[in-house]
Amino acid sequence: MKNLFAVLVILLSSVGSAFAQLPDPGFTVDSRTAIVITDPQNDFLSPDGVTWGVVGESVTANNTVENIEKLFKIAKKKNITVFVSPHYYYKHDHNWKIEGALEALMHKINMFDRSHTLKTDGFENSGADWLDKYKKYIDEDNVVVTSPHKVYGPESNDLALQLRKHGFDNVILAGMSANLCTESHMRDLVESGFRVAVVSDATAGAILPGMNAYEAALVNFKMIASHVYTTKEIVKEIKDAK
């Protein structure tokens, strides 16, 4: 009995050690690599945005706004294609009968609202618009803006289709917000067969009483992605790529 107990202790210790040292599959930047940025919009990243009260601390601590800009800059310099996956809500979306907690909140505070699917009335500088400093990059030829995702993941937009049609297998992922749209994009892209690396300080999350959404996402990034970079690390990787 003592011997059996000793064996169990050794086995459990081995399992614990294995999880403490998760493997790092790694990530290589090559010609089949694209950058995906989720929700680089005012409602998340501007002090005037409707979520700033809960995400502002994390955005500021991570230097998220500037780090996303660094990704746009290096992508332009190295001619890497960037896919922007935005979040928009139209009038008909406010009539949904089935909603989760944060969907209900987003609709209540008019987050990412647009007046019309085919018109841009009231769009400029609204919460749904791009952060102003990103506009010059998003207007460049190396940037593709996908159709909007509607909840958190890209299952409801054409991101995966656009990546496949453009010949990309590898994705460098950043944007807002960490445990919602960014993590949901990571999960769906991995399930769809893409190799995904996440840029940990080019995202951020809400901080609420008893909840730190960024820390929750960081755990899952490390468990699910092929690699987790800082902005400094991935910019160097891109610069050094052949």
Salt bridges, closest charged atoms under 4 A:
ASP24 OD2 - HIS227 ND1 2.83
ASP39 OD2 - HIS87 ND1 3.59
ASP39 OD1 - HIS149 NE2 3.04
GLU69 OE1 - LYS133 NZ 3.60
ASP93 OD1 - HIS92 NE2 3.59
ASP93 OD2 - LYS150 NZ 2.68
GLU99 OE2 - HIS107 ND1 2.57
ASP113 OD1 - HIS94 NE2 2.90
ASP129 OD2 - LYS135 NZ 2.81
ASP132 OD1 - LYS135 NZ 3.77
GLU140 OE1 - LYS76 NZ 3.13
ASP169 OD2 - ARG32 NE 2.47
ASP169 OD1 - ARG164 NH1 3.30
GLU183 OE2 - ARG187 NE 2.97
ASP240 OD2 - LYS236 NZ 2.74
